Amino acid sequence: MEDFVQRLQNLINKNNQPGFDFLEFTESLFEEKQNPDAEIYKTVFRIAQKIDKSLTSSRLIDSAMFYKDLVQRAADTEINKGVSKKQELQVEKDTERNNLDNGLKNTRTKIQQLTRQIQELQNQEVALNNQLLAIDQKYGSKFIDLERKIDAIRDAKEQVIVSIVDIEAGIKSNLS
């Protein structure tokens, strides 16, 4: 704030109107006393009228209006710049917030999808594990069946071979 007050004061000084006006009156007033009273106002005004015979309180007030308008315009310009920057910053903030919100929503959606996929894979794992545990039962009876058939074929072969060997032995012993 101090910086802006100084800038406005410099603006007033740069735009000092020619002759004795509000600015010179104010400077003279405060040279006399930091908190001038009615007497000091009157004394400074009388001295100023001796310097500039055409000086009137109305001209001082008009001059004050000139400086007030100058300050008002400068402040309005700076305020408008500030308001514009504030609006731009709000748009930037809103854009960033929306981008982050969208990113968060997308991330949550992906998490939900992945969670569903994980659940599906876990269900699949359980099903495959159960199938793996049941595989011995599924094939056990088939193996037993095949083993019985193989054993039956061996037994049949032995029986047939024994029969052939018996006849062969009979041929050798009875016909030779």
N, CA and C atoms as an extended XYZ file, in Angstrom:
528
Properties=species:S:1:pos:R:3:atomname:S:1:resname:S:1:resid:I:1 pbc="F F F"
N         0.829       -1.183        0.000 N   MET     1
C         0.000        0.000        0.000 CA  MET     1
C         0.871        1.242        0.000 C   MET     1
N         1.930        1.241        0.820 N   GLU     2
C         2.819        2.409        0.883 CA  GLU     2
C         3.398        2.712       -0.491 C   GLU     2
N         3.766        1.656       -1.203 N   ASP     3
C         4.326        1.816       -2.543 CA  ASP     3
C         3.309        2.486       -3.472 C   ASP     3
N         2.058        2.041       -3.402 N   PHE     4
C         1.037        2.610       -4.286 CA  PHE     4
C         0.721        4.049       -3.902 C   PHE     4
N         0.705        4.357       -2.603 N   VAL     5
C         0.495        5.745       -2.160 CA  VAL     5
C         1.600        6.619       -2.727 C   VAL     5
N         2.846        6.128       -2.680 N   GLN     6
C         3.975        6.901       -3.210 CA  GLN     6
C         3.849        7.087       -4.718 C   GLN     6
N         3.417        6.052       -5.414 N   ARG     7
C         3.231        6.156       -6.868 CA  ARG     7
C         2.156        7.187       -7.207 C   ARG     7
N         1.068        7.198       -6.430 N   LEU     8
C        -0.003        8.177       -6.670 CA  LEU     8
C         0.495        9.595       -6.364 C   LEU     8
N         1.277        9.720       -5.303 N   GLN     9
C         1.832       11.020       -4.958 CA  GLN     9
C         2.758       11.518       -6.067 C   GLN     9
N         3.576       10.615       -6.617 N   ASN    10
C         4.463       10.981       -7.728 CA  ASN    10
C         3.652       11.380       -8.959 C   ASN    10
N         2.540       10.688       -9.200 N   LEU    11
C         1.660       11.024      -10.312 CA  LEU    11
C         1.100       12.439      -10.143 C   LEU    11
N         0.686       12.759       -8.945 N   ILE    12
C         0.168       14.119       -8.660 CA  ILE    12
C         1.266       15.145       -8.909 C   ILE    12
N         2.463       14.877       -8.406 N   ASN    13
C         3.573       15.821       -8.566 CA  ASN    13
C         3.938       16.005      -10.043 C   ASN    13
N         3.904       14.885      -10.821 N   LYS    14
C         4.215       14.988      -12.246 CA  LYS    14
C         3.169       15.808      -12.997 C   LYS    14
N         1.954       15.810      -12.504 N   ASN    15
C         0.857       16.521      -13.172 CA  ASN    15
C         0.494       17.824      -12.461 C   ASN    15
N         1.469       18.397      -11.763 N   ASN    16
C         1.234       19.649      -11.043 CA  ASN    16
C         0.801       20.748      -12.030 C   ASN    16
N        -0.352       21.337      -11.737 N   GLN    17
C        -0.851       22.404      -12.614 CA  GLN    17
C        -0.023       23.667      -12.392 C   GLN    17
N         0.083       24.477      -13.434 N   PRO    18
C         0.870       25.714      -13.282 CA  PRO    18
C         0.206       26.672      -12.281 C   PRO    18
N         1.035       27.441      -11.606 N   GLY    19
C         0.517       28.444      -10.673 CA  GLY    19
C         0.276       27.847       -9.299 C   GLY    19
N        -0.248       28.678       -8.429 N   PHE    20
C        -0.525       28.261       -7.058 CA  PHE    20
C        -1.898       27.598       -7.049 C   PHE    20
N        -1.892       26.312       -6.740 N   ASP    21
C        -3.164       25.592       -6.728 CA  ASP    21
C        -3.223       24.717       -5.480 C   ASP    21
N        -4.094       23.752       -5.507 N   PHE    22
C        -4.317       22.872       -4.368 CA  PHE    22
C        -3.016       22.227       -3.886 C   PHE    22
N        -2.168       21.809       -4.803 N   LEU    23
C        -0.932       21.128       -4.445 CA  LEU    23
C        -0.001       22.042       -3.635 C   LEU    23
N         0.210       23.236       -4.121 N   GLU    24
C         1.076       24.183       -3.391 CA  GLU    24
C         0.423       24.600       -2.069 C   GLU    24
N        -0.892       24.757       -2.085 N   PHE    25
C        -1.613       25.114       -0.862 CA  PHE    25
C        -1.416       24.027        0.192 C   PHE    25
N        -1.531       22.768       -0.229 N   THR    26
C        -1.378       21.639        0.692 CA  THR    26
C         0.043       21.595        1.252 C   THR    26
N         1.028       21.781        0.369 N   GLU    27
C         2.424       21.767        0.828 CA  GLU    27
C         2.655       22.874        1.852 C   GLU    27
N         2.141       24.053        1.573 N   SER    28
C         2.304       25.191        2.490 CA  SER    28
C         1.589       24.923        3.809 C   SER    28
N         0.439       24.337        3.733 N   LEU    29
C        -0.368       24.056        4.917 CA  LEU    29
C         0.394       23.136        5.872 C   LEU    29
N         0.999       22.084        5.339 N   PHE    30
C         1.683       21.107        6.186 CA  PHE    30
C         3.087       21.546        6.589 C   PHE    30
N         3.612       22.588        5.943 N   GLU    31
C         4.887       23.147        6.407 CA  GLU    31
C         4.677       23.865        7.729 C   GLU    31
N         3.503       24.379        7.916 N   GLU    32
C         3.191       25.121        9.140 CA  GLU    32
C         2.937       24.184       10.318 C   GLU    32
N         2.160       23.164       10.070 N   LYS    33
C         1.777       22.279       11.176 CA  LYS    33
C         1.317       20.927       10.608 C   LYS    33
N         1.649       19.839       11.310 N   GLN    34
C         1.275       18.508       10.853 CA  GLN    34
C        -0.241       18.320       10.845 C   GLN    34
N        -0.927       18.848       11.848 N   ASN    35
C        -2.392       18.796       11.916 CA  ASN    35
C        -2.915       20.233       11.935 C   ASN    35
N        -3.031       20.831       10.748 N   PRO    36
C        -3.418       22.255       10.711 CA  PRO    36
C        -4.860       22.476       11.189 C   PRO    36
N        -5.024       23.602       11.873 N   ASP    37
C        -6.369       23.972       12.336 CA  ASP    37
C        -6.919       25.067       11.430 C   ASP    37
N        -8.093       25.562       11.746 N   ALA    38
C        -8.779       26.568       10.912 CA  ALA    38
C        -7.924       27.814       10.735 C   ALA    38
N        -7.236       28.244       11.782 N   GLU    39
C        -6.408       29.461       11.701 CA  GLU    39
C        -5.290       29.297       10.683 C   GLU    39
N        -4.666       28.139       10.684 N   ILE    40
C        -3.565       27.902        9.739 CA  ILE    40
C        -4.107       27.875        8.314 C   ILE    40
N        -5.275       27.250        8.113 N   TYR    41
C        -5.896       27.266        6.779 CA  TYR    41
C        -6.056       28.704        6.303 C   TYR    41
N        -6.589       29.555        7.169 N   LYS    42
C        -6.855       30.961        6.800 CA  LYS    42
C        -5.552       31.707        6.557 C   LYS    42
N        -4.545       31.483        7.402 N   THR    43
C        -3.261       32.181        7.258 CA  THR    43
C        -2.590       31.801        5.940 C   THR    43
N        -2.525       30.509        5.649 N   VAL    44
C        -1.885       30.042        4.417 CA  VAL    44
C        -2.656       30.577        3.216 C   VAL    44
N        -3.971       30.612        3.296 N   PHE    45
C        -4.779       31.121        2.178 CA  PHE    45
C        -4.510       32.606        1.948 C   PHE    45
N        -4.402       33.402        3.032 N   ARG    46
C        -4.121       34.844        2.886 CA  ARG    46
C        -2.751       35.062        2.244 C   ARG    46
N        -1.763       34.304        2.693 N   ILE    47
C        -0.416       34.451        2.126 CA  ILE    47
C        -0.441       34.067        0.645 C   ILE    47
N        -1.157       32.963        0.317 N   ALA    48
C        -1.242       32.502       -1.069 CA  ALA    48
C        -1.929       33.550       -1.939 C   ALA    48
N        -2.922       34.245       -1.419 N   GLN    49
C        -3.610       35.284       -2.198 CA  GLN    49
C        -2.690       36.463       -2.472 C   GLN    49
N        -1.708       36.698       -1.602 N   LYS    50
C        -0.755       37.781       -1.836 CA  LYS    50
C         0.157       37.412       -2.991 C   LYS    50
N         0.450       36.063       -3.136 N   ILE    51
C         1.290       35.608       -4.240 CA  ILE    51
C         0.485       35.617       -5.537 C   ILE    51
N        -0.746       35.118       -5.463 N   ASP    52
C        -1.617       35.033       -6.645 CA  ASP    52
C        -2.934       35.698       -6.296 C   ASP    52
N        -3.092       36.928       -6.794 N   LYS    53
C        -4.266       37.745       -6.458 CA  LYS    53
C        -5.568       37.093       -6.931 C   LYS    53
N        -5.510       36.247       -7.966 N   SER    54
C        -6.742       35.650       -8.509 CA  SER    54
C        -7.145       34.370       -7.783 C   SER    54
N        -6.385       33.939       -6.783 N   LEU    55
C        -6.674       32.693       -6.077 CA  LEU    55
C        -7.946       32.821       -5.253 C   LEU    55
N        -8.810       31.817       -5.395 N   THR    56
C       -10.053       31.761       -4.611 CA  THR    56
C       -10.181       30.358       -4.036 C   THR    56
N       -11.020       30.246       -3.011 N   SER    57
C       -11.242       28.917       -2.420 CA  SER    57
C       -11.886       27.996       -3.461 C   SER    57
N       -12.710       28.590       -4.317 N   SER    58
C       -13.366       27.811       -5.375 CA  SER    58
C       -12.324       27.255       -6.357 C   SER    58
N       -11.303       28.052       -6.691 N   ARG    59
C       -10.251       27.577       -7.588 CA  ARG    59
C        -9.430       26.467       -6.920 C   ARG    59
N        -9.200       26.571       -5.610 N   LEU    60
C        -8.504       25.511       -4.878 CA  LEU    60
C        -9.326       24.220       -4.899 C   LEU    60
N       -10.629       24.350       -4.731 N   ILE    61
C       -11.503       23.166       -4.746 CA  ILE    61
C       -11.536       22.543       -6.139 C   ILE    61
N       -11.595       23.391       -7.191 N   ASP    62
C       -11.539       22.869       -8.568 CA  ASP    62
C       -10.218       22.131       -8.807 C   ASP    62
N        -9.149       22.729       -8.306 N   SER    63
C        -7.831       22.109       -8.447 CA  SER    63
C        -7.784       20.782       -7.691 C   SER    63
N        -8.389       20.748       -6.515 N   ALA    64
C        -8.451       19.505       -5.737 CA  ALA    64
C        -9.204       18.440       -6.529 C   ALA    64
N       -10.299       18.846       -7.199 N   MET    65
C       -11.080       17.919       -8.024 CA  MET    65
C       -10.215       17.333       -9.139 C   MET    65
N        -9.369       18.185       -9.769 N   PHE    66
C        -8.481       17.720      -10.831 CA  PHE    66
C        -7.583       16.597      -10.308 C   PHE    66
N        -6.965       16.805       -9.125 N   TYR    67
C        -6.064       15.809       -8.560 CA  TYR    67
C        -6.829       14.562       -8.106 C   TYR    67
N        -8.016       14.746       -7.554 N   LYS    68
C        -8.829       13.594       -7.155 CA  LYS    68
C        -9.173       12.745       -8.379 C   LYS    68
N        -9.588       13.428       -9.485 N   ASP    69
C        -9.908       12.694      -10.709 CA  ASP    69
C        -8.684       11.957      -11.244 C   ASP    69
N        -7.527       12.612      -11.188 N   LEU    70
C        -6.279       12.003      -11.641 CA  LEU    70
C        -5.997       10.729      -10.835 C   LEU    70
N        -6.109       10.840       -9.515 N   VAL    71
C        -5.874        9.699       -8.634 CA  VAL    71
C        -6.926        8.620       -8.889 C   VAL    71
N        -8.176        9.037       -9.045 N   GLN    72
C        -9.273        8.085       -9.278 CA  GLN    72
C        -9.040        7.285      -10.555 C   GLN    72
N        -8.677        7.982      -11.645 N   ARG    73
C        -8.435        7.300      -12.922 CA  ARG    73
C        -7.255        6.332      -12.815 C   ARG    73
N        -6.176        6.783      -12.176 N   ALA    74
C        -4.993        5.920      -12.030 CA  ALA    74
C        -5.340        4.689      -11.181 C   ALA    74
N        -6.063        4.928      -10.092 N   ALA    75
C        -6.443        3.807       -9.224 CA  ALA    75
C        -7.397        2.866       -9.950 C   ALA    75
N        -8.365        3.428      -10.668 N   ASP    76
C        -9.312        2.587      -11.415 CA  ASP    76
C        -8.580        1.714      -12.430 C   ASP    76
N        -7.586        2.301      -13.112 N   THR    77
C        -6.804        1.543      -14.086 CA  THR    77
C        -6.096        0.374      -13.400 C   THR    77
N        -5.468        0.656      -12.274 N   GLU    78
C        -4.755       -0.399      -11.538 CA  GLU    78
C        -5.724       -1.437      -10.976 C   GLU    78
N        -6.863       -0.966      -10.479 N   ILE    79
C        -7.874       -1.884       -9.944 CA  ILE    79
C        -8.385       -2.789      -11.064 C   ILE    79
N        -8.657       -2.192      -12.229 N   ASN    80
C        -9.132       -2.997      -13.370 CA  ASN    80
C        -8.093       -4.040      -13.786 C   ASN    80
N        -6.809       -3.634      -13.766 N   LYS    81
C        -5.746       -4.598      -14.073 CA  LYS    81
C        -5.765       -5.734      -13.050 C   LYS    81
N        -5.920       -5.341      -11.782 N   GLY    82
C        -5.957       -6.345      -10.713 CA  GLY    82
C        -7.152       -7.272      -10.859 C   GLY    82
N        -8.312       -6.695      -11.183 N   VAL    83
C        -9.518       -7.509      -11.364 CA  VAL    83
C        -9.330       -8.458      -12.540 C   VAL    83
N        -8.733       -7.959      -13.635 N   SER    84
C        -8.480       -8.809      -14.806 CA  SER    84
C        -7.536       -9.954      -14.445 C   SER    84
N        -6.455       -9.624      -13.738 N   LYS    85
C        -5.507      -10.664      -13.337 CA  LYS    85
C        -6.189      -11.672      -12.418 C   LYS    85
N        -7.044      -11.166      -11.537 N   LYS    86
C        -7.759      -12.049      -10.617 CA  LYS    86
C        -8.674      -12.994      -11.401 C   LYS    86
N        -9.370      -12.449      -12.419 N   GLN    87
C       -10.253      -13.280      -13.241 CA  GLN    87
C        -9.439      -14.325      -14.019 C   GLN    87
N        -8.308      -13.898      -14.578 N   GLU    88
C        -7.440      -14.830      -15.307 CA  GLU    88
C        -6.950      -15.933      -14.374 C   GLU    88
N        -6.570      -15.536      -13.159 N   LEU    89
C        -6.089      -16.498      -12.174 CA  LEU    89
C        -7.204      -17.474      -11.791 C   LEU    89
N        -8.430      -16.952      -11.672 N   GLN    90
C        -9.569      -17.813      -11.337 CA  GLN    90
C        -9.809      -18.823      -12.454 C   GLN    90
N        -9.722      -18.362      -13.715 N   VAL    91
C        -9.904      -19.260      -14.858 CA  VAL    91
C        -8.811      -20.328      -14.836 C   VAL    91
N        -7.575      -19.903      -14.576 N   GLU    92
C        -6.447      -20.841      -14.513 CA  GLU    92
C        -6.668      -21.861      -13.397 C   GLU    92
N        -7.110      -21.379      -12.241 N   LYS    93
C        -7.373      -22.254      -11.103 CA  LYS    93
C        -8.496      -23.233      -11.441 C   LYS    93
N        -9.591      -22.716      -12.024 N   ASP    94
C       -10.733      -23.567      -12.376 CA  ASP    94
C       -10.322      -24.628      -13.393 C   ASP    94
N        -9.511      -24.225      -14.386 N   THR    95
C        -9.038      -25.171      -15.398 CA  THR    95
C        -8.197      -26.265      -14.745 C   THR    95
N        -7.283      -25.845      -13.884 N   GLU    96
C        -6.425      -26.824      -13.204 CA  GLU    96
C        -7.262      -27.737      -12.315 C   GLU    96
N        -8.239      -27.149      -11.602 N   ARG    97
C        -9.112      -27.948      -10.739 CA  ARG    97
C        -9.891      -28.963      -11.580 C   ARG    97
N       -10.453      -28.521      -12.718 N   ASN    98
C       -11.215      -29.424      -13.590 CA  ASN    98
C       -10.328      -30.545      -14.125 C   ASN    98
N        -9.102      -30.182      -14.538 N   ASN    99
C        -8.173      -31.203      -15.033 CA  ASN    99
C        -7.855      -32.229      -13.946 C   ASN    99
N        -7.624      -31.738      -12.731 N   LEU   100
C        -7.322      -32.650      -11.627 CA  LEU   100
C        -8.541      -33.505      -11.281 C   LEU   100
N        -9.738      -32.878      -11.270 N   ASP   101
C       -10.968      -33.632      -11.005 CA  ASP   101
C       -11.157      -34.732      -12.047 C   ASP   101
N       -10.970      -34.381      -13.330 N   ASN   102
C       -11.114      -35.367      -14.405 CA  ASN   102
C       -10.079      -36.481      -14.274 C   ASN   102
N        -8.848      -36.100      -13.946 N   GLY   103
C        -7.792      -37.097      -13.745 CA  GLY   103
C        -8.142      -38.036      -12.602 C   GLY   103
N        -8.676      -37.470      -11.535 N   LEU   104
C        -9.071      -38.275      -10.376 CA  LEU   104
C       -10.214      -39.217      -10.745 C   LEU   104
N       -11.210      -38.711      -11.481 N   LYS   105
C       -12.337      -39.556      -11.910 CA  LYS   105
C       -11.834      -40.691      -12.800 C   LYS   105
N       -10.951      -40.361      -13.756 N   ASN   106
C       -10.392      -41.391      -14.649 CA  ASN   106
C        -9.621      -42.443      -13.855 C   ASN   106
N        -8.850      -41.980      -12.888 N   THR   107
C        -8.064      -42.903      -12.065 CA  THR   107
C        -8.995      -43.813      -11.267 C   THR   107
N       -10.042      -43.232      -10.684 N   ARG   108
C       -10.996      -44.042       -9.919 CA  ARG   108
C       -11.691      -45.061      -10.818 C   ARG   108
N       -12.057      -44.632      -12.032 N   THR   109
C       -12.695      -45.548      -12.979 CA  THR   109
C       -11.749      -46.699      -13.308 C   THR   109
N       -10.481      -46.380      -13.573 N   LYS   110
C        -9.500      -47.421      -13.881 CA  LYS   110
C        -9.316      -48.365      -12.695 C   LYS   110
N        -9.312      -47.803      -11.487 N   ILE   111
C        -9.175      -48.633      -10.280 CA  ILE   111
C       -10.355      -49.599      -10.182 C   ILE   111
N       -11.569      -49.085      -10.452 N   GLN   112
C       -12.753      -49.949      -10.406 CA  GLN   112
C       -12.661      -51.048      -11.462 C   GLN   112
N       -12.223      -50.681      -12.675 N   GLN   113
C       -12.080      -51.676      -13.734 CA  GLN   113
C       -11.045      -52.727      -13.345 C   GLN   113
N        -9.908      -52.262      -12.839 N   LEU   114
C        -8.850      -53.195      -12.441 CA  LEU   114
C        -9.296      -54.065      -11.270 C   LEU   114
N       -10.062      -53.477      -10.354 N   THR   115
C       -10.577      -54.243       -9.224 CA  THR   115
C       -11.491      -55.359       -9.725 C   THR   115
N       -12.363      -55.019      -10.700 N   ARG   116
C       -13.241      -56.040      -11.291 CA  ARG   116
C       -12.406      -57.123      -11.985 C   ARG   116
N       -11.387      -56.687      -12.743 N   GLN   117
C       -10.524      -57.656      -13.429 CA  GLN   117
C        -9.803      -58.549      -12.427 C   GLN   117
N        -9.327      -57.955      -11.346 N   ILE   118
C        -8.643      -58.737      -10.307 CA  ILE   118
C        -9.617      -59.749       -9.715 C   ILE   118
N       -10.841      -59.301       -9.428 N   GLN   119
C       -11.851      -60.213       -8.875 CA  GLN   119
C       -12.140      -61.362       -9.841 C   GLN   119
N       -12.276      -61.013      -11.128 N   GLU   120
C       -12.517      -62.044      -12.141 CA  GLU   120
C       -11.351      -63.031      -12.198 C   GLU   120
N       -10.129      -62.510      -12.152 N   LEU   121
C        -8.950      -63.378      -12.186 CA  LEU   121
C        -8.861      -64.239      -10.922 C   LEU   121
N        -9.231      -63.672       -9.782 N   GLN   122
C        -9.220      -64.455       -8.547 CA  GLN   122
C       -10.268      -65.568       -8.613 C   GLN   122
N       -11.444      -65.239       -9.169 N   ASN   123
C       -12.479      -66.266       -9.352 CA  ASN   123
C       -11.983      -67.360      -10.305 C   ASN   123
N       -11.320      -66.931      -11.365 N   GLN   124
C       -10.767      -67.877      -12.338 CA  GLN   124
C        -9.703      -68.752      -11.664 C   GLN   124
N        -8.880      -68.143      -10.818 N   GLU   125
C        -7.841      -68.893      -10.106 CA  GLU   125
C        -8.473      -69.957       -9.205 C   GLU   125
N        -9.530      -69.571       -8.488 N   VAL   126
C       -10.209      -70.517       -7.595 CA  VAL   126
C       -10.777      -71.681       -8.421 C   VAL   126
N       -11.435      -71.343       -9.557 N   ALA   127
C       -12.032      -72.377      -10.405 CA  ALA   127
C       -10.958      -73.325      -10.932 C   ALA   127
N        -9.839      -72.757      -11.414 N   LEU   128
C        -8.758      -73.594      -11.946 CA  LEU   128
C        -8.125      -74.445      -10.841 C   LEU   128
N        -7.987      -73.875       -9.670 N   ASN   129
C        -7.423      -74.604       -8.538 CA  ASN   129
C        -8.335      -75.769       -8.155 C   ASN   129
N        -9.657      -75.500       -8.146 N   ASN   130
C       -10.622      -76.572       -7.839 CA  ASN   130
C       -10.549      -77.667       -8.900 C   ASN   130
N       -10.430      -77.278      -10.167 N   GLN   131
C       -10.313      -78.263      -11.243 CA  GLN   131
C        -9.040      -79.088      -11.073 C   GLN   131
N        -7.973      -78.384      -10.658 N   LEU   132
C        -6.694      -79.070      -10.440 CA  LEU   132
C        -6.814      -80.084       -9.311 C   LEU   132
N        -7.514      -79.682       -8.241 N   LEU   133
C        -7.698      -80.603       -7.121 CA  LEU   133
C        -8.581      -81.793       -7.523 C   LEU   133
N        -9.509      -81.597       -8.444 N   ALA   134
C       -10.446      -82.652       -8.847 CA  ALA   134
C        -9.910      -83.522       -9.967 C   ALA   134
N        -8.744      -83.163      -10.497 N   ILE   135
C        -8.231      -83.880      -11.673 CA  ILE   135
C        -7.927      -85.351      -11.351 C   ILE   135
N        -7.418      -85.624      -10.157 N   ASP   136
C        -7.104      -87.008       -9.788 CA  ASP   136
C        -8.378      -87.852       -9.753 C   ASP   136
N        -9.461      -87.246       -9.203 N   GLN   137
C       -10.727      -87.974       -9.161 CA  GLN   137
C       -11.254      -88.221      -10.570 C   GLN   137
N       -11.139      -87.197      -11.420 N   LYS   138
C       -11.657      -87.291      -12.785 CA  LYS   138
C       -10.967      -88.429      -13.550 C   LYS   138
N        -9.658      -88.532      -13.422 N   TYR   139
C        -8.909      -89.514      -14.204 CA  TYR   139
C        -8.625      -90.798      -13.433 C   TYR   139
N        -8.819      -90.749      -12.106 N   GLY   140
C        -8.509      -91.928      -11.272 CA  GLY   140
C        -9.247      -93.175      -11.721 C   GLY   140
N       -10.554      -93.072      -11.925 N   SER   141
C       -11.341      -94.253      -12.315 CA  SER   141
C       -10.950      -94.739      -13.710 C   SER   141
N       -10.605      -93.828      -14.591 N   LYS   142
C       -10.181      -94.211      -15.947 CA  LYS   142
C        -8.862      -94.983      -15.888 C   LYS   142
N        -7.942      -94.488      -15.017 N   PHE   143
C        -6.663      -95.184      -14.858 CA  PHE   143
C        -6.893      -96.582      -14.280 C   PHE   143
N        -7.785      -96.673      -13.303 N   ILE   144
C        -8.087      -97.975      -12.689 CA  ILE   144
C        -8.664      -98.922      -13.747 C   ILE   144
N        -9.596      -98.383      -14.580 N   ASP   145
C       -10.191      -99.179      -15.665 CA  ASP   145
C        -9.117      -99.700      -16.616 C   ASP   145
N        -8.242      -98.784      -17.040 N   LEU   146
C        -7.178      -99.162      -17.974 CA  LEU   146
C        -6.231     -100.173      -17.336 C   LEU   146
N        -5.918      -99.961      -16.076 N   GLU   147
C        -5.024     -100.871      -15.358 CA  GLU   147
C        -5.657     -102.264      -15.300 C   GLU   147
N        -6.952     -102.339      -15.046 N   ARG   148
C        -7.660     -103.626      -15.000 CA  ARG   148
C        -7.629     -104.311      -16.373 C   ARG   148
N        -7.867     -103.491      -17.416 N   LYS   149
C        -7.853     -104.050      -18.771 CA  LYS   149
C        -6.474     -104.581      -19.120 C   LYS   149
N        -5.441     -103.759      -18.765 N   ILE   150
C        -4.066     -104.195      -19.044 CA  ILE   150
C        -3.773     -105.488      -18.283 C   ILE   150
N        -4.178     -105.520      -17.013 N   ASP   151
C        -3.956     -106.717      -16.210 CA  ASP   151
C        -4.715     -107.917      -16.810 C   ASP   151
N        -5.944     -107.635      -17.283 N   ALA   152
C        -6.757     -108.712      -17.881 CA  ALA   152
C        -6.089     -109.220      -19.148 C   ALA   152
N        -5.535     -108.319      -19.950 N   ILE   153
C        -4.845     -108.721      -21.184 CA  ILE   153
C        -3.621     -109.539      -20.830 C   ILE   153
N        -2.870     -109.134      -19.814 N   ARG   154
C        -1.686     -109.898      -19.380 CA  ARG   154
C        -2.105     -111.305      -18.930 C   ARG   154
N        -3.173     -111.305      -18.130 N   ASP   155
C        -3.649     -112.611      -17.640 CA  ASP   155
C        -4.092     -113.505      -18.809 C   ASP   155
N        -4.821     -112.859      -19.767 N   ALA   156
C        -5.292     -113.628      -20.934 CA  ALA   156
C        -4.111     -114.125      -21.752 C   ALA   156
N        -3.139     -113.285      -21.936 N   LYS   157
C        -1.928     -113.655      -22.688 CA  LYS   157
C        -1.240     -114.821      -21.989 C   LYS   157
N        -1.081     -114.726      -20.669 N   GLU   158
C        -0.413     -115.791      -19.910 CA  GLU   158
C        -1.178     -117.112      -20.064 C   GLU   158
N        -2.493     -116.973      -19.975 N   GLN   159
C        -3.322     -118.174      -20.086 CA  GLN   159
C        -3.181     -118.806      -21.456 C   GLN   159
N        -3.239     -117.925      -22.490 N   VAL   160
C        -3.128     -118.444      -23.859 CA  VAL   160
C        -1.736     -119.016      -24.075 C   VAL   160
N        -0.718     -118.321      -23.610 N   ILE   161
C         0.660     -118.794      -23.800 CA  ILE   161
C         0.857     -120.115      -23.052 C   ILE   161
N         0.328     -120.192      -21.832 N   VAL   162
C         0.460     -121.436      -21.059 CA  VAL   162
C        -0.204     -122.577      -21.835 C   VAL   162
N        -1.365     -122.265      -22.403 N   SER   163
C        -2.084     -123.282      -23.173 CA  SER   163
C        -1.259     -123.694      -24.387 C   SER   163
N        -0.660     -122.697      -25.055 N   ILE   164
C         0.170     -122.993      -26.243 CA  ILE   164
C         1.389     -123.797      -25.814 C   ILE   164
N         2.015     -123.423      -24.724 N   VAL   165
C         3.214     -124.112      -24.239 CA  VAL   165
C         2.842     -125.565      -23.875 C   VAL   165
N         1.685     -125.750      -23.277 N   ASP   166
C         1.250     -127.103      -22.909 CA  ASP   166
C         1.100     -127.976      -24.168 C   ASP   166
N         0.443     -127.379      -25.160 N   ILE   167
C         0.236     -128.136      -26.401 CA  ILE   167
C         1.584     -128.355      -27.079 C   ILE   167
N         2.419     -127.332      -27.089 N   GLU   168
C         3.756     -127.451      -27.693 CA  GLU   168
C         4.537     -128.568      -26.986 C   GLU   168
N         4.461     -128.578      -25.687 N   ALA   169
C         5.167     -129.630      -24.928 CA  ALA   169
C         4.589     -131.003      -25.259 C   ALA   169
N         3.272     -131.040      -25.421 N   GLY   170
C         2.611     -132.318      -25.793 CA  GLY   170
C         3.041     -132.775      -27.164 C   GLY   170
N         3.192     -131.850      -28.109 N   ILE   171
C         3.651     -132.191      -29.452 CA  ILE   171
C         5.063     -132.748      -29.362 C   ILE   171
N         5.899     -132.069      -28.619 N   LYS   172
C         7.286     -132.467      -28.524 CA  LYS   172
C         7.384     -133.833      -27.828 C   LYS   172
N         6.620     -134.018      -26.848 N   SER   173
C         6.760     -135.291      -26.116 CA  SER   173
C         5.965     -136.430      -26.799 C   SER   173
N         4.882     -136.148      -27.462 N   ASN   174
C         4.062     -137.214      -28.022 CA  ASN   174
C         4.303     -137.437      -29.510 C   ASN   174
N         4.823     -136.511      -30.180 N   LEU   175
C         4.970     -136.685      -31.632 CA  LEU   175
C         6.434     -136.743      -32.055 C   LEU   175
N         7.309     -136.584      -31.298 N   SER   176
C         8.685     -136.617      -31.780 CA  SER   176
C         9.372     -137.920      -31.516 C   SER   176
